[in-house]
């Protein structure tokens, strides 16, 4: 019995010691993390322009570093390819460019060798464009959140002013108590909307900090503004031409088509047209042709769609600006009418709500417009999609 008690004491002691060690480690870990015990952002605030935000992400992103390493490897592979090509040309009759040996040993090597370096360069550019788009969306998202916060703050002031006027009218016996209650409820709703907008700002700021690699609660002061700056759309034909020249998807489809053409030329020299090898190579060529044609049409549709989207957003902004102007005037008139007893509280509240919705709608239209412009510009450049790798044996397979 005594032995069991001693063993039990040792067991309990071991558990207590283990718990102490665990709590010590947890406490140390938490201390080392320096977690901010507040929802207030820290520091004086970093002055951050959109260009600076893009610069930060390009300098620090692991994706960029990975693309740089891929590009360096591609440059090494390219040098090796050039040496291999020189060696091959020494033993191949380069004057007969239609021979099977030339097509297999030289032509396929040239296509895949040149493509390897170019695709790495293009993928590096596409990685930058993708990261820029991510930062731009987060940056503009925070700008809009801050704008909505100001809009809701102004709406609170309108609601408070209306509440004070209603109270004075009650004191003079001009309105019933229910009207004061309604105006107070309107003010409470406006205040809640304002608090919700403040929360949205904090979430947007934390998201941007995370993307930039900052501490989550670091204060940011955005230098740019969310405003409408007219974008001059170029001719649609020129835009489509640029896209077809620049986009990674087109270049990949072109190389696939070239490989399929060479493979078909090799196959038709080796096999009669009744064999499955010939028919399969011909089918691969047709597929590559279809893929290239579809890629061109798809890019053209995308560019034209983005073009229309920018133009539409411009019109929405003009309509939104007019809506805000009319809503402000309607609220001013309804307030004057209410002050002299010619209208009721609900008329003013409807005008107030209409102005709030008009301002919110205009803010969203400006955000959508800015993002639409960025998307249009991306669609006529290299784009955001990486190029696929290509097998050294050709066949149009990626």
C-alpha positions in Angstrom: 0.0 0.0 0.0 2.8 2.4 1.0 4.6 1.5 -2.3 1.5 2.4 -4.3 1.2 5.8 -2.5 4.8 6.6 -3.3 4.4 5.7 -6.9 1.2 7.7 -7.0 2.9 10.8 -5.5 5.7 10.5 -8.1 3.1 10.2 -10.9 1.2 13.3 -9.7 4.5 15.2 -9.3 5.5 14.4 -12.8 2.1 15.6 -14.1 2.4 18.9 -12.2 6.0 19.4 -13.4 4.9 18.7 -17.0 2.1 21.2 -16.7 4.4 23.9 -15.2 6.8 23.4 -18.1 3.9 23.6 -20.7 2.6 26.8 -19.2 6.1 28.3 -19.0 6.6 27.4 -22.7 3.3 28.8 -23.7 3.9 32.0 -21.8 7.3 32.4 -23.3 5.9 31.8 -26.8 3.2 34.3 -26.3 5.6 36.8 -25.0 8.0 36.4 -27.9 5.1 36.9 -30.4 4.3 40.3 -28.9 0.7 40.0 -29.8 -1.0 43.4 -29.7 -3.8 43.3 -27.1 -5.8 46.0 -28.9 -7.8 46.6 -32.0 -6.1 50.0 -32.5 -3.5 50.2 -35.2 0.1 50.8 -34.0 2.6 53.5 -34.8 2.4 56.9 -36.4 1.4 55.3 -39.7 3.3 54.5 -42.9 2.7 57.0 -45.8 1.8 54.5 -48.5 1.1 55.2 -52.2 -0.1 52.6 -54.6 3.3 52.6 -56.4 5.1 52.2 -53.1 2.8 49.2 -52.2 3.6 47.6 -55.5 7.3 48.2 -55.0 7.2 46.5 -51.6 5.4 43.4 -52.8 7.7 43.0 -55.8 10.8 43.3 -53.5 9.6 40.9 -50.9 7.3 38.3 -52.5 8.4 34.7 -52.4 6.7 34.2 -55.8 9.0 36.8 -57.3 12.0 35.1 -55.9 10.8 31.8 -57.2 10.3 33.3 -60.7 13.8 34.8 -60.6 15.3 31.5 -59.8 13.3 29.9 -62.6 14.5 32.6 -65.0 18.2 32.0 -63.9 17.8 28.3 -64.5 16.2 29.0 -67.9 19.2 31.2 -68.8 21.5 28.3 -67.9 19.4 25.9 -69.9 19.4 28.3 -72.8 23.2 28.4 -72.9 23.2 24.6 -72.9 20.6 24.5 -75.7 22.8 26.9 -77.8 25.8 24.6 -77.3 23.7 21.5 -78.2 22.4 23.2 -81.2 25.9 24.1 -82.5 27.0 20.5 -81.9 24.0 19.1 -83.8 24.5 21.4 -86.7 28.0 20.1 -87.1 26.8 16.6 -87.9 23.6 17.5 -89.7 23.2 18.7 -93.2 21.7 22.1 -92.5 21.1 22.9 -96.1 18.3 20.3 -96.3 15.8 21.8 -93.9 13.1 19.5 -95.1 14.8 16.3 -94.1 13.7 14.1 -91.3 17.0 14.4 -89.5 17.0 18.2 -89.7 13.4 18.4 -88.5 14.0 16.0 -85.6 17.4 17.2 -84.5 17.4 20.9 -85.3 13.9 22.3 -85.8 12.3 20.7 -82.8 15.3 21.7 -80.7 15.1 25.3 -81.9 11.4 25.6 -81.1 11.7 24.1 -77.6 15.0 25.8 -76.7 13.8 29.3 -77.6 10.5 28.7 -76.0 12.1 27.7 -72.7 13.8 31.1 -72.1 11.0 33.2 -73.4 8.4 31.4 -71.3 10.5 32.0 -68.2 10.8 35.7 -69.0 7.1 35.9 -69.7 6.2 34.0 -66.5 8.3 36.4 -64.5 6.3 39.3 -66.0 3.0 37.5 -65.4 4.0 36.9 -61.8 4.6 40.6 -61.3 1.2 41.5 -63.0 -0.6 39.0 -60.8 1.0 40.4 -57.6 0.3 44.0 -58.8 -3.4 43.1 -59.3 -3.6 41.6 -55.8 -2.1 44.8 -54.2 -4.1 47.1 -56.4 -7.4 45.4 -55.4 -6.4 45.5 -51.7 -5.3 49.1 -51.9 -8.4 50.3 -53.7 -10.5 48.2 -51.4 -9.1 50.0 -48.3 -9.5 53.4 -50.1 -13.2 52.6 -50.7 -13.7 51.4 -47.1 -12.3 54.7 -45.8 -14.5 56.6 -48.2 -17.6 54.7 -47.1 -16.6 55.4 -43.5 -16.6 59.1 -44.2 -20.0 58.9 -46.1 -21.5 57.1 -43.1 -20.0 59.6 -40.7 -21.6 62.5 -42.6 -24.9 60.5 -42.5 -24.7 60.4 -38.7 -24.3 64.2 -38.6 -27.4 64.5 -40.7 -29.3 62.1 -38.5 -28.2 63.9 -35.3 -29.2 67.3 -36.7 -32.6 65.9 -37.6 -33.0 64.4 -34.1 -32.2 67.8 -32.5 -34.7 69.6 -34.7 -37.4 67.0 -33.9 -36.8 67.5 -30.1 -37.2 71.2 -30.5 -40.4 70.7 -32.4 -41.6 68.5 -29.6 -40.8 71.1 -27.0 -42.9 73.6 -29.0 -45.7 71.1 -29.3 -45.4 70.9 -33.0 -44.8 67.2 -33.3 -45.9 64.1 -31.3 -43.5 62.0 -29.2 -43.6 59.2 -31.7 -41.8 61.5 -34.3 -39.0 62.0 -31.8 -38.7 58.3 -31.2 -38.6 57.7 -35.0 -35.8 60.3 -35.4 -33.8 58.7 -32.6 -34.1 55.3 -34.1 -32.9 56.8 -37.4 -29.9 58.2 -35.6 -29.1 54.9 -33.9 -29.2 53.1 -37.2 -26.9 55.7 -38.8 -24.5 55.3 -35.9 -24.5 51.5 -36.3 -23.9 51.8 -40.0 -20.9 54.1 -39.2 -19.5 51.6 -36.7 -19.9 48.8 -39.3 -18.0 51.0 -41.8 -15.2 51.5 -39.3 -15.0 47.7 -38.8 -14.7 47.3 -42.6 -11.8 49.7 -42.7 -10.0 47.7 -40.0 -10.5 44.5 -41.9 -9.3 46.0 -45.2 -6.3 47.6 -43.5 -5.3 44.2 -41.9 -5.7 42.5 -45.2 -3.4 45.0 -47.0 -0.8 44.7 -44.2 -0.8 40.9 -44.6 -0.3 41.1 -48.4 2.6 43.6 -47.9 4.2 41.4 -45.2 3.7 44.0 -42.5 2.6 43.3 -38.9 -1.2 43.0 -39.0 -1.8 45.9 -36.7 0.6 48.4 -38.3 -1.0 51.8 -39.0 -1.2 52.8 -42.7 -1.9 56.2 -44.2 -2.8 55.9 -47.9 -1.6 58.8 -50.0 -3.7 58.1 -53.1 -7.4 58.9 -53.3 -10.3 56.9 -54.7 -11.5 59.3 -57.4 -12.5 59.3 -61.0 -9.8 60.0 -63.5 -10.9 59.6 -67.1 -9.1 56.8 -69.0 -8.6 57.4 -72.6 -9.6 54.2 -74.4 -7.5 53.5 -77.5 -9.1 52.1 -80.6 -10.5 48.6 -80.1 -8.6 47.2 -83.1 -5.3 48.4 -81.7 -6.1 47.0 -78.3 -7.0 43.6 -79.7 -3.8 43.6 -81.8 -1.7 44.4 -78.7 -3.3 41.6 -76.8 -2.8 39.0 -79.6 0.8 40.1 -79.7 1.5 40.1 -76.0 -0.6 37.6 -74.2 1.1 34.4 -72.9 -1.9 32.2 -73.9 -1.4 33.2 -77.5 2.3 32.6 -77.5 1.9 29.2 -75.9 -0.7 28.2 -78.5 1.5 29.4 -81.4 4.4 27.3 -80.2 2.1 24.3 -79.8 1.0 24.8 -83.4 4.6 25.0 -84.6 5.5 21.8 -82.8 2.4 20.0 -84.2 3.4 21.2 -87.8 6.9 19.9 -87.5 5.8 16.6 -86.0 3.3 16.2 -88.8 6.0 16.9 -91.4 8.2 14.3 -89.8 5.3 11.7 -89.6 4.2 12.2 -93.2 7.7 11.5 -94.4 7.9 8.3 -92.4 4.4 6.8 -92.7 1.8 6.6 -95.5 -1.5 8.5 -95.1 -3.4 5.2 -94.4 -1.5 4.5 -91.1 -2.7 5.4 -87.7 0.6 7.3 -87.0 -0.1 9.6 -89.9 -3.8 10.1 -88.9 -2.9 10.7 -85.3 -0.3 13.3 -86.2 -2.7 15.0 -88.6 -5.4 15.0 -85.9 -2.8 16.6 -83.4 -2.1 19.3 -86.0 -5.8 20.0 -86.4 -6.3 20.2 -82.6 -3.3 22.6 -82.4 -4.8 24.8 -85.1 -8.2 24.8 -83.3 -6.5 25.6 -80.0 -4.6 28.6 -81.5 -7.8 29.9 -83.2 -9.8 29.5 -80.0 -7.1 31.3 -78.0 -7.1 34.2 -80.4 -10.9 34.5 -80.3 -11.0 34.1 -76.5 -8.4 36.9 -76.0 -10.3 39.1 -78.4 -13.6 38.5 -76.6 -11.9 39.2 -73.3 -10.4 42.5 -74.5 -13.6 43.6 -76.1 -15.5 42.7 -72.9 -13.1 44.7 -70.8 -13.3 47.6 -73.2 -17.1 47.7 -72.9 -16.8 47.4 -69.1 -14.6 50.4 -68.8 -16.9 52.5 -71.1 -19.9 51.3 -69.0 -18.3 52.2 -65.7 -17.5 55.7 -67.0 -21.2 56.2 -67.8 -22.2 54.8 -64.3 -19.9 57.3 -62.7 -21.4 60.2 -64.6 -24.9 59.0 -63.6 -23.8 58.5 -60.0 -22.4 62.1 -59.8 -25.7 63.4 -61.1 -27.6 61.2 -58.6 -25.6 62.6 -55.7 -26.2 66.2 -56.9 -29.9 65.7 -57.2 -30.1 63.8 -53.8 -28.3 66.6 -52.0 -30.7 69.1 -53.4 -33.7 67.0 -52.5 -32.5 66.6 -48.9 -31.8 70.3 -48.6 -35.3 71.1 -49.8 -37.0 68.5 -47.6 -35.1 69.8 -44.6 -36.2 73.4 -45.3 -39.8 72.2 -45.8 -39.7 70.2 -42.5 -38.3 73.2 -40.7 -41.3 75.4 -41.6 -43.8 72.6 -41.0 -44.7 71.9 -44.6 -43.5 68.2 -44.6 -43.2 65.4 -42.2 -40.2 63.6 -40.7 -40.5 60.6 -43.0 -40.0 62.9 -46.0 -36.7 64.0 -44.7 -35.6 60.5 -43.8 -36.4 59.3 -47.2 -34.3 62.1 -48.7 -31.5 61.3 -46.3 -31.6 57.6 -47.2 -31.6 58.5 -50.9 -28.5 60.7 -50.5 -26.7 57.9 -48.6 -27.5 55.4 -51.2 -26.4 57.7 -54.0 -23.1 58.4 -52.3 -22.5 54.7 -51.7 -23.4 53.9 -55.3 -21.0 56.5 -56.6 -18.2 55.2 -54.4 -18.8 51.7 -55.7 -18.9 52.9 -59.3 -15.6 54.7 -58.9 -14.0 51.5 -57.4 -15.4 49.3 -60.2 -14.2 51.8 -62.8 -10.6 51.8 -61.4 -10.5 48.1 -61.3 -12.0 47.8 -64.7 -9.2 50.0 -66.1 -6.5 47.9 -64.5 -8.1 44.7 -65.9 -8.3 46.2 -69.4 -4.6 47.2 -69.3 -3.7 43.7 -68.1 -5.7 42.1 -70.9 -3.6 43.8 -73.6 -0.3 43.0 -71.9 1.3 39.6 -71.0 -1.7 38.9 -68.7 -1.6 37.2 -65.3 -1.4 33.6 -66.5 1.8 31.6 -66.6 2.9 29.8 -69.7 2.9 26.0 -69.7 6.1 24.0 -70.2 6.7 22.2 -73.4 8.1 18.7 -73.9 11.4 18.5 -75.8 10.0 15.9 -78.1 7.3 18.2 -79.5 4.0 16.8 -80.5 2.3 20.1 -79.5 1.9 18.8 -75.9 2.2 21.2 -73.0 
